[in-house]
Amino acid sequence: MGYKVGVDKKQLSLLPSSLDDFVSEDHICRFIYSFTEQLDLVALGYKYAEYKATGCRPYDPRMMLNLYIYGYLHRVRSSRRLRDETQRNVEVMWLMEGLRPDDKTICNFRKDNTKALKETFRVFSRMCRELGLYGGKVVATDSVKIKANNSLGNNYNKTVVKNALERIDKRITEYLNALEEGDREEDGEAQPSSDEIKAALEKLKLRQVKYEELKDRLETEGEICTVDPDSRLMRSGGDGRKIDVRYNIQTVVDSKNHLIVDFDVSSCSNDCNNLKKMSDMAMEILDVKTITNMADAGYYDSEDIIDCEQNGITCLVAKRPLGGPKKAEGFNRGDFIYDSKKDVYICPDKNELLYMRKEKRVNKIEHRVYANYSACGKCKKKSACTTHHHREILRIPNQDILDAVDERTLKNKALYRKRQEIVEHCFGTIKAVWGYGQFLCRTKPKVTAETALAYMAYNLRRVFNITTDNKMKLALAMG
């Protein structure tokens, strides 16, 4: 029966007369072009947005932005691979109008426009707000940890440096002893010569100087990454996950269409003290005065939550266990129930702990102290409760606000369950589907630019997909 037959390579054919004929009217390239055409590149601060009449003519930043957005949409981030796309991809040729910049020029565009790229992402976010694609009422905040362009071997802390210096000292001692004994053979095995030992000693001493310098720097810096100085050692998730050098990307996502509202690149693995910050960023983009923000237990910080609640931000945050993890035996802070009407704490043995005084304890904040000294002295379960003479419960100022947040989160379980599907949608797409598991750039400003491109590509693709029936109308509205 034979195989299917293709076209003869030497057969003449009549191709479309222009590049425009290769790109359909509802193609995403036209969507990208419509977006970049209406940007004010001068106001955004793009390099070469204004050019001189003399000298070599630069590439239009709009064309370079088209190239990068298309590349991140199609999992092409390397400047060399983007260069290749300009020479073989008809869609890219249409976007670039046939221009073919070299890889260095492409690379420099991302490097030289770090702030402008972040602001361009925010411009697209505001555009989505104007088009009604954000709900503007409920958002979810979470973080994703992405590997930095810095190997684990180039990360140093006090323990690593101490162990390295000890190993070097041991090796130096061994070589010095070998020099004293001279060249000889032992058990039929030839020993290194004096010249070889001296050369090895020189290398060890150079390494020793390097680690001594690192040791001095660690006294003030705490942790050093020699390739990407802004990255830090952190786990990608729970305690069982692999530890590596990463960045922590704080992200806030709107609940209506799972579109990213804004983000912030952090070198801290901890999510505490970020809820108010991310809520403020979301409220600015969405242009609202009040908002509901959902987050996991990593964001449960009393001062941060209280600050949110007092500034128009309704929080739904999973509560951290009070007093640490639940004990296998005995009682912890979470076992004491507060009765707001009586202003007392009820212990697991049903005794009431009364308000006694105010004291400045944790973080020098004035706490209300509750205790029942007489009941503790007679209690048979005292050994399971405390090792001190009596148990005292501390209540921070504005604890009533935290209690209200805890009660609200419990009452809105159905809404809170949606938190994960809202915010994890973009993380799953970018990391698992698109394969963006490691940054190509180094230092926080460049990583921020790279994140802006990835998140802008996600939002653009998402908007394009959810407006399937009206792509051209949307493109015209953007333009």
C-alpha angles and dihedrals in degrees: 000000000000134000130294112278122231131199120292109253091224096048114116118234138180108241122195111286095235141028089245090069090062093060116067121227093251096044120132090236089069088050090054091046092050090052098048094042093065095046119113097226094183093055090046090054102240116171112249091016081125115037137189124246091232132063131029113338113246127222115265107260088220090063092048090049090051089053094050095046091050091046095051090046090056099039094257111129106145115101090224093052091046088053089053091050091058088059102045110020114086092199091055091045088055092049093045094041089233096307117145112195118185122250094258092056091048092048093048092054092063092041096049097045105048096132094040092054092052090050091047089058089053091049089056090048091053089048090054089052091053090050091053095246094129121070091209094203109077127032134170125219126203140140134238122202114217125187116257126225089259125096123230088244091063094055118095135189132165094274094050093048093045092052092046092052091049091052092048092049090051093050092047090052091050093050092047090052090049091052091053092052092049129211112328141139122247125191089348093300118122115235123219116270124250091255092053091049092049091050091050090049091053091053092048092050091051089051089047091055090050093052092045089056090049090049091055092048092049090062088072105020101043093205133031131200108187098196101039106019094190097056123091141200111264144142120256092227138327126010091274094058124101117271117229144144106285149147123241111226112201108208135184118198130191116236099221101071101356091251119158111248100187143327143203129207113226134185091204119093092206120091095203118120092021102096096080092041094052092043091054091049091050093048091052093051094042092043094226133135097212133034142166114234124192122200140160128254092276088075095051101119116148098216093044094049093047089050089052095049092050092052104052098275116127109207130211104183130157110246120243116229108267114238093015129285119349112275119240086226131014134020135299135189093280092062092067113089120210118223106203094192094057095029091229138120117233114215124215088261089057095251119140119237108208130209107267111169147317122268137174105233126132111047087349090284117147108249131190110239120215123191146145107207097179094049092047091052092056099035115119091203094055094111090058091050109042143349092218128084090265142358121256125191119206120211118194124218113273091020086142088069092053091048089053091050091050091049092047092051091051092048093050100050093136091056094041091054088063091061093085097047090048100051100027091056093077094040092053092048096047099040106027103028102031093033098230094154097139137032119243094202131068133224126034100273093053092043088052090054091049091049090049090055093047093047092044089052090050093049093045093050091045093051091046092051098046092050096052095139096048108032097135094048089052092047090052091048090053092049 
